[in-house]
Amino acid sequence: MTQADAILAARLAHEAGELLRTLRREHGPGDGGRELRDAGDRAAQRYLSEALAAERPDDAVLSEEAADDEARLEADRVWIVDPLDGTREFAEGRADWAVHVALWAGGRLAAGAVALPGLGTTVTSDPPPQLPQRTSGVPRIAVSRSRPPEVAERAARELSAELVPMGSAGYKATAVVRGEVDAYVHAGGQYEWDSAAPAAVALAAGVHASRLDGSPLQYNNADTYLPDLLVARPELAEALLAAVSGPEADPIPAVPRSAR
């Protein structure tokens, strides 16, 4: 059922993204206001919740915008969704926001899709994207617009790379898959829904995706905090892992969900 699940993930992510585009257009020019952010979160959550209940009624769901049902811990199939990844960018009228829909099944990322409504595209794990050839000799590392981690700055120094600020986690991770950048380095606070769908797409495309120490990304945990992430072209992964997980690497601070 992996392909059918990937097709469903792509359709739901795309349709939630179209709903959000309509909502933003009706709201008017983006100013980053809380009203539009909250309306977007509610609308996309409602759509995805109802659609998954209809399409996969026996599966569990973990969402950023819903109360956590711990029954998912005993479930074999768990949909992990972020209805609106990058609320600030969405509300500001930018393009670098996303909708995430992933399936964790049988102890692995079985399917995933990331809608990028600002680009008019959705990337999915099946069929996976084809990783473009590199076009720049200088490695480009995507980082947060508001808080680029020190570990990314250190990696950039060691690899003589350029840091490229971007919005949402999904946009940054899929920028690697789309060839816009060569890597995405994050530290300092994320949750499972921030990386599940982007990681599913990246891994399907043959891109490296792991924790900063190189350990595998594991989902459907009791504690959903998953604070660090490396997504990188395969030919750069080893060098980046050495840079970000070396003896000078800083511990990942615990960041409360409310402070994200």
MONORVEN-V281649 format. One record per pair of residues at least 12 apart in sequence whose ideal C-beta (glycine too) atoms are under 10 Angstrom apart, sorted by the first residue. I is the first residue (numbers start at 1). J is the second residue. If there is no record, write none. Layout:
BEGIN
I & J
I & J
END
This chain:
BEGIN
1 & 56
1 & 77
1 & 103
1 & 105
1 & 110
1 & 111
2 & 103
2 & 105
2 & 106
2 & 108
2 & 110
2 & 111
2 & 125
2 & 126
2 & 204
3 & 111
3 & 124
3 & 125
3 & 126
3 & 127
4 & 55
4 & 111
4 & 126
5 & 55
5 & 56
5 & 59
5 & 77
5 & 79
5 & 101
5 & 102
5 & 103
5 & 105
5 & 110
5 & 111
5 & 112
5 & 113
5 & 125
5 & 126
6 & 101
6 & 102
6 & 103
6 & 110
6 & 111
6 & 112
6 & 113
6 & 124
6 & 125
6 & 126
6 & 127
6 & 128
6 & 200
6 & 201
6 & 204
7 & 111
7 & 113
7 & 124
7 & 126
7 & 127
8 & 51
8 & 52
8 & 55
8 & 56
8 & 79
8 & 101
8 & 103
8 & 111
8 & 113
9 & 52
9 & 79
9 & 81
9 & 100
9 & 101
9 & 102
9 & 103
9 & 110
9 & 111
9 & 112
9 & 113
9 & 114
9 & 115
9 & 122
9 & 124
9 & 125
9 & 126
9 & 197
9 & 200
9 & 201
10 & 101
10 & 111
10 & 112
10 & 113
10 & 114
10 & 115
10 & 122
10 & 123
10 & 124
10 & 125
10 & 126
10 & 127
10 & 201
11 & 51
11 & 55
11 & 101
11 & 113
11 & 115
11 & 122
11 & 124
12 & 44
12 & 47
12 & 48
12 & 51
12 & 52
12 & 55
12 & 56
12 & 79
12 & 81
12 & 99
12 & 101
12 & 113
12 & 115
12 & 122
13 & 44
13 & 48
13 & 81
13 & 82
13 & 83
13 & 98
13 & 99
13 & 100
13 & 101
13 & 102
13 & 112
13 & 113
13 & 114
13 & 115
13 & 116
13 & 117
13 & 122
13 & 123
13 & 124
13 & 170
13 & 197
14 & 99
14 & 101
14 & 113
14 & 115
14 & 116
14 & 117
14 & 120
14 & 121
14 & 122
14 & 124
15 & 44
15 & 47
15 & 48
15 & 51
15 & 99
15 & 115
15 & 122
16 & 40
16 & 43
16 & 44
16 & 45
16 & 46
16 & 47
16 & 48
16 & 51
16 & 81
16 & 83
16 & 84
16 & 99
16 & 100
16 & 101
16 & 115
16 & 117
17 & 44
17 & 83
17 & 84
17 & 97
17 & 98
17 & 99
17 & 114
17 & 115
17 & 116
17 & 117
17 & 118
17 & 120
17 & 121
17 & 122
18 & 47
18 & 99
18 & 115
18 & 117
18 & 120
19 & 40
19 & 43
19 & 44
19 & 46
19 & 47
19 & 48
19 & 83
19 & 99
19 & 117
20 & 36
20 & 39
20 & 40
20 & 41
20 & 43
20 & 44
20 & 47
20 & 83
20 & 84
20 & 90
20 & 97
20 & 98
20 & 99
20 & 115
20 & 117
20 & 118
21 & 90
21 & 115
21 & 117
21 & 118
21 & 120
22 & 43
22 & 117
23 & 36
23 & 39
23 & 40
23 & 42
23 & 43
23 & 44
23 & 84
23 & 90
24 & 36
24 & 39
24 & 40
24 & 90
24 & 91
24 & 92
24 & 93
24 & 97
24 & 117
24 & 118
25 & 93
26 & 39
27 & 39
27 & 40
27 & 91
27 & 93
28 & 93
29 & 92
29 & 93
30 & 88
30 & 89
30 & 90
30 & 91
30 & 92
30 & 93
30 & 94
31 & 91
31 & 92
31 & 93
32 & 87
32 & 88
32 & 89
32 & 90
32 & 91
32 & 92
32 & 93
32 & 94
33 & 91
33 & 92
34 & 87
34 & 91
35 & 91
36 & 87
36 & 90
36 & 91
36 & 92
36 & 93
37 & 84
37 & 86
37 & 87
37 & 88
37 & 90
37 & 91
37 & 92
38 & 65
38 & 84
38 & 87
38 & 91
39 & 84
39 & 91
40 & 65
40 & 83
40 & 84
40 & 86
40 & 87
40 & 90
40 & 91
40 & 97
40 & 99
41 & 64
41 & 65
41 & 82
41 & 83
41 & 84
41 & 87
41 & 90
42 & 65
42 & 83
42 & 84
43 & 83
43 & 84
44 & 63
44 & 65
44 & 81
44 & 82
44 & 83
44 & 84
44 & 85
44 & 90
44 & 99
44 & 115
45 & 63
45 & 64
45 & 65
45 & 66
45 & 81
45 & 82
45 & 83
45 & 84
46 & 65
46 & 66
46 & 83
47 & 83
47 & 99
48 & 61
48 & 63
48 & 65
48 & 66
48 & 79
48 & 81
48 & 82
48 & 83
48 & 84
48 & 99
48 & 100
48 & 101
49 & 61
49 & 63
49 & 65
49 & 66
49 & 79
49 & 81
49 & 83
51 & 101
52 & 79
52 & 81
52 & 101
52 & 103
55 & 79
56 & 77
56 & 79
56 & 103
58 & 75
58 & 76
58 & 77
59 & 72
59 & 75
59 & 76
59 & 77
59 & 78
59 & 79
59 & 103
59 & 104
59 & 105
60 & 72
60 & 73
60 & 74
60 & 75
60 & 76
60 & 77
60 & 78
60 & 79
60 & 80
60 & 104
60 & 220
61 & 75
61 & 77
61 & 78
61 & 79
61 & 80
61 & 81
62 & 75
62 & 78
62 & 79
62 & 80
62 & 81
62 & 82
62 & 102
62 & 104
62 & 191
62 & 192
62 & 193
62 & 196
62 & 219
62 & 220
62 & 221
62 & 224
63 & 79
63 & 80
63 & 81
63 & 82
63 & 83
63 & 100
63 & 101
63 & 193
64 & 80
64 & 81
64 & 82
64 & 83
64 & 84
64 & 85
64 & 100
64 & 191
64 & 192
64 & 193
64 & 194
64 & 224
64 & 257
64 & 260
65 & 81
65 & 82
65 & 83
65 & 84
65 & 193
66 & 81
66 & 83
68 & 222
68 & 224
70 & 222
72 & 104
72 & 220
72 & 222
73 & 220
73 & 221
73 & 222
74 & 220
75 & 104
75 & 105
75 & 220
76 & 104
76 & 105
76 & 106
76 & 107
76 & 220
77 & 103
77 & 104
77 & 105
77 & 106
77 & 110
77 & 220
78 & 102
78 & 103
78 & 104
78 & 105
78 & 110
78 & 192
78 & 196
78 & 219
78 & 220
79 & 101
79 & 102
79 & 103
79 & 104
79 & 105
79 & 111
79 & 112
79 & 196
79 & 197
80 & 100
80 & 101
80 & 102
80 & 103
80 & 104
80 & 109
80 & 112
80 & 191
80 & 192
80 & 193
80 & 194
80 & 195
80 & 196
80 & 197
80 & 200
80 & 219
80 & 220
80 & 224
81 & 99
81 & 100
81 & 101
81 & 102
81 & 103
81 & 193
81 & 196
81 & 197
82 & 98
82 & 99
82 & 100
82 & 101
82 & 102
82 & 114
82 & 168
82 & 169
82 & 170
82 & 191
82 & 192
82 & 193
82 & 194
82 & 195
82 & 196
82 & 197
82 & 198
83 & 99
83 & 100
83 & 101
83 & 193
84 & 97
84 & 98
84 & 99
84 & 100
84 & 168
85 & 97
85 & 98
85 & 99
85 & 100
85 & 114
85 & 115
85 & 167
85 & 168
85 & 169
85 & 170
85 & 171
85 & 172
85 & 173
85 & 193
85 & 194
85 & 195
85 & 197
85 & 198
86 & 98
86 & 99
86 & 118
86 & 145
86 & 166
86 & 167
86 & 168
86 & 169
86 & 170
86 & 171
86 & 172
87 & 167
87 & 168
87 & 260
88 & 145
88 & 146
88 & 167
88 & 168
89 & 118
89 & 145
89 & 166
89 & 167
89 & 168
89 & 171
90 & 117
90 & 118
90 & 167
90 & 168
92 & 167
93 & 118
94 & 118
94 & 145
94 & 166
94 & 167
94 & 168
94 & 171
95 & 116
95 & 117
95 & 118
95 & 119
95 & 120
95 & 166
95 & 167
95 & 171
96 & 116
96 & 118
96 & 119
96 & 142
96 & 145
96 & 165
96 & 166
96 & 167
96 & 168
96 & 170
96 & 171
96 & 172
96 & 175
97 & 115
97 & 116
97 & 117
97 & 118
97 & 167
97 & 168
97 & 170
97 & 171
98 & 113
98 & 114
98 & 115
98 & 116
98 & 117
98 & 118
98 & 119
98 & 122
98 & 123
98 & 167
98 & 168
98 & 169
98 & 170
98 & 171
98 & 172
98 & 173
98 & 174
98 & 197
98 & 198
99 & 113
99 & 114
99 & 115
99 & 116
99 & 117
99 & 122
99 & 168
99 & 170
99 & 197
100 & 112
100 & 113
100 & 114
100 & 115
100 & 168
100 & 169
100 & 170
100 & 173
100 & 174
100 & 193
100 & 194
100 & 195
100 & 196
100 & 197
100 & 198
100 & 199
100 & 200
100 & 201
101 & 113
101 & 114
101 & 115
101 & 122
101 & 124
101 & 193
101 & 196
101 & 197
101 & 200
102 & 114
102 & 125
102 & 192
102 & 193
102 & 195
102 & 196
102 & 197
102 & 198
102 & 199
102 & 200
102 & 201
102 & 219
103 & 125
103 & 196
103 & 197
103 & 200
103 & 219
104 & 192
104 & 196
104 & 200
104 & 218
104 & 219
104 & 220
105 & 220
107 & 218
107 & 219
107 & 220
108 & 200
108 & 203
108 & 216
108 & 217
108 & 218
108 & 219
109 & 125
109 & 195
109 & 196
109 & 197
109 & 199
109 & 200
109 & 201
109 & 202
109 & 203
109 & 204
109 & 209
109 & 216
109 & 217
109 & 218
109 & 219
110 & 125
110 & 126
110 & 200
111 & 124
111 & 125
111 & 126
111 & 197
111 & 200
111 & 201
111 & 204
112 & 124
112 & 125
112 & 126
112 & 195
112 & 196
112 & 197
112 & 198
112 & 199
112 & 200
112 & 201
112 & 202
112 & 203
112 & 204
113 & 125
113 & 126
113 & 197
113 & 198
113 & 200
113 & 201
114 & 168
114 & 169
114 & 170
114 & 171
114 & 173
114 & 174
114 & 177
114 & 196
114 & 197
114 & 198
114 & 199
114 & 200
114 & 201
114 & 202
115 & 170
115 & 174
115 & 197
116 & 168
116 & 170
116 & 171
116 & 174
116 & 175
116 & 178
118 & 167
118 & 168
118 & 171
119 & 171
119 & 174
119 & 178
119 & 180
121 & 174
121 & 178
122 & 174
122 & 201
123 & 170
123 & 173
123 & 174
123 & 177
123 & 178
123 & 197
123 & 198
123 & 200
123 & 201
123 & 202
123 & 204
123 & 205
124 & 197
124 & 200
124 & 201
124 & 204
124 & 205
125 & 197
125 & 199
125 & 200
125 & 201
125 & 202
125 & 203
125 & 204
125 & 205
126 & 200
126 & 201
126 & 204
127 & 204
127 & 205
128 & 177
128 & 200
128 & 201
128 & 202
128 & 203
128 & 204
128 & 205
128 & 206
128 & 207
129 & 174
129 & 177
129 & 178
129 & 179
129 & 201
129 & 202
129 & 204
129 & 205
129 & 206
129 & 207
130 & 177
130 & 179
130 & 205
130 & 206
131 & 176
131 & 177
131 & 178
131 & 179
131 & 202
131 & 205
131 & 206
131 & 207
131 & 233
131 & 234
132 & 177
132 & 178
132 & 179
132 & 180
132 & 233
133 & 179
134 & 179
134 & 182
134 & 233
134 & 235
134 & 236
135 & 179
136 & 162
136 & 179
136 & 181
136 & 182
137 & 160
138 & 156
138 & 159
138 & 160
138 & 161
138 & 162
138 & 182
139 & 155
139 & 156
139 & 159
139 & 160
139 & 161
139 & 162
139 & 181
139 & 182
139 & 183
139 & 232
139 & 233
139 & 236
139 & 239
139 & 240
140 & 156
140 & 161
140 & 162
140 & 163
140 & 164
140 & 175
140 & 176
140 & 179
140 & 180
140 & 181
140 & 182
140 & 183
140 & 184
141 & 153
141 & 155
141 & 156
141 & 159
141 & 161
141 & 162
141 & 163
141 & 164
141 & 172
141 & 176
141 & 181
141 & 182
141 & 183
141 & 184
141 & 185
141 & 230
141 & 232
141 & 236
141 & 240
141 & 243
142 & 163
142 & 164
142 & 165
142 & 166
142 & 167
142 & 169
142 & 171
142 & 172
142 & 173
142 & 174
142 & 175
142 & 176
142 & 180
142 & 181
142 & 182
142 & 183
142 & 184
142 & 185
142 & 186
142 & 231
143 & 155
143 & 156
143 & 163
143 & 164
143 & 165
143 & 166
143 & 172
143 & 181
143 & 183
143 & 184
143 & 185
143 & 186
143 & 187
144 & 163
144 & 165
144 & 166
144 & 167
144 & 168
144 & 169
144 & 172
144 & 184
144 & 185
144 & 186
144 & 187
144 & 188
145 & 164
145 & 165
145 & 166
145 & 167
145 & 168
145 & 172
146 & 165
146 & 167
147 & 186
147 & 187
147 & 188
147 & 189
147 & 255
148 & 163
148 & 164
148 & 165
148 & 185
148 & 186
148 & 187
148 & 188
149 & 185
149 & 186
149 & 187
149 & 188
149 & 189
149 & 212
149 & 228
149 & 244
149 & 250
149 & 252
150 & 187
150 & 188
150 & 248
150 & 249
150 & 250
151 & 185
151 & 186
151 & 187
151 & 188
151 & 212
151 & 228
151 & 230
151 & 243
151 & 244
151 & 245
151 & 246
151 & 248
151 & 249
151 & 250
151 & 252
152 & 183
152 & 184
152 & 185
152 & 186
152 & 187
152 & 188
152 & 212
152 & 230
152 & 240
152 & 243
152 & 244
153 & 185
154 & 185
154 & 243
154 & 244
154 & 246
154 & 248
154 & 249
154 & 250
155 & 183
155 & 185
155 & 212
155 & 230
155 & 232
155 & 236
155 & 239
155 & 240
155 & 241
155 & 242
155 & 243
155 & 244
155 & 246
155 & 249
156 & 183
156 & 185
156 & 243
157 & 243
158 & 239
158 & 240
158 & 242
158 & 243
158 & 244
158 & 246
159 & 182
159 & 183
159 & 236
159 & 239
159 & 240
159 & 242
159 & 243
161 & 181
161 & 182
161 & 183
161 & 185
161 & 236
161 & 239
161 & 240
161 & 243
162 & 181
162 & 182
163 & 181
163 & 185
164 & 180
164 & 181
164 & 182
164 & 183
164 & 184
166 & 180
166 & 181
166 & 184
168 & 194
168 & 198
169 & 184
169 & 186
169 & 190
169 & 191
169 & 193
169 & 194
169 & 195
169 & 197
169 & 198
169 & 229
169 & 231
170 & 193
170 & 194
170 & 195
170 & 196
170 & 197
170 & 198
170 & 201
171 & 184
171 & 198
172 & 184
172 & 185
172 & 186
172 & 198
172 & 229
172 & 231
173 & 186
173 & 194
173 & 195
173 & 197
173 & 198
173 & 199
173 & 201
173 & 202
173 & 207
173 & 209
173 & 229
173 & 230
173 & 231
174 & 197
174 & 198
174 & 201
174 & 202
174 & 205
174 & 207
174 & 231
175 & 198
175 & 231
176 & 198
176 & 201
176 & 202
176 & 205
176 & 207
176 & 208
176 & 209
176 & 230
176 & 231
176 & 232
176 & 233
176 & 236
177 & 198
177 & 201
177 & 202
177 & 203
177 & 204
177 & 205
177 & 206
177 & 207
177 & 209
177 & 231
177 & 233
178 & 205
179 & 233
181 & 231
181 & 232
181 & 233
182 & 231
182 & 232
182 & 233
182 & 235
182 & 236
182 & 240
183 & 207
183 & 208
183 & 230
183 & 231
183 & 232
183 & 233
183 & 236
183 & 237
183 & 239
183 & 240
183 & 244
184 & 198
184 & 202
184 & 207
184 & 209
184 & 229
184 & 230
184 & 231
184 & 232
184 & 240
185 & 212
185 & 228
185 & 229
185 & 230
185 & 231
185 & 232
185 & 240
185 & 243
185 & 244
186 & 212
186 & 227
186 & 228
186 & 229
186 & 230
186 & 231
186 & 244
186 & 252
187 & 211
187 & 212
187 & 227
187 & 228
187 & 229
187 & 230
187 & 244
187 & 249
187 & 250
187 & 251
187 & 252
187 & 253
188 & 227
188 & 228
188 & 250
188 & 252
188 & 253
188 & 254
188 & 255
188 & 260
189 & 225
189 & 226
189 & 227
189 & 228
189 & 252
189 & 253
189 & 254
189 & 255
189 & 256
189 & 257
189 & 259
189 & 260
190 & 224
190 & 225
190 & 226
190 & 227
190 & 228
190 & 229
190 & 252
190 & 255
190 & 260
191 & 223
191 & 224
191 & 225
191 & 226
191 & 227
191 & 255
191 & 257
191 & 260
192 & 217
192 & 218
192 & 219
192 & 220
192 & 221
192 & 223
192 & 224
192 & 225
192 & 226
193 & 219
193 & 224
193 & 226
194 & 224
194 & 226
194 & 227
194 & 229
194 & 260
195 & 209
195 & 211
195 & 217
195 & 219
195 & 226
195 & 228
195 & 229
195 & 231
196 & 217
196 & 219
196 & 220
196 & 226
198 & 229
198 & 231
199 & 216
199 & 217
199 & 219
199 & 226
199 & 229
199 & 231
200 & 217
200 & 219
201 & 231
202 & 217
202 & 229
202 & 231
202 & 232
202 & 233
203 & 216
203 & 217
203 & 231
205 & 234
206 & 233
206 & 234
207 & 231
207 & 232
207 & 233
207 & 234
207 & 237
208 & 230
208 & 231
208 & 232
208 & 233
208 & 234
208 & 235
208 & 236
208 & 237
208 & 238
208 & 240
208 & 241
209 & 229
209 & 230
209 & 231
209 & 232
209 & 237
210 & 228
210 & 229
210 & 230
210 & 231
210 & 232
210 & 237
210 & 241
210 & 245
211 & 226
211 & 227
211 & 228
211 & 229
211 & 230
211 & 241
211 & 244
211 & 245
211 & 252
212 & 227
212 & 228
212 & 229
212 & 230
212 & 240
212 & 241
212 & 243
212 & 244
212 & 245
212 & 249
212 & 250
212 & 252
213 & 228
213 & 230
213 & 241
213 & 244
213 & 245
213 & 249
213 & 252
214 & 230
214 & 237
214 & 238
214 & 240
214 & 241
214 & 242
214 & 244
214 & 245
215 & 245
217 & 229
217 & 230
217 & 231
224 & 257
225 & 252
225 & 254
225 & 255
225 & 256
225 & 257
226 & 252
227 & 251
227 & 252
227 & 253
227 & 254
227 & 255
228 & 244
228 & 245
228 & 249
228 & 252
230 & 243
230 & 244
230 & 245
232 & 244
END
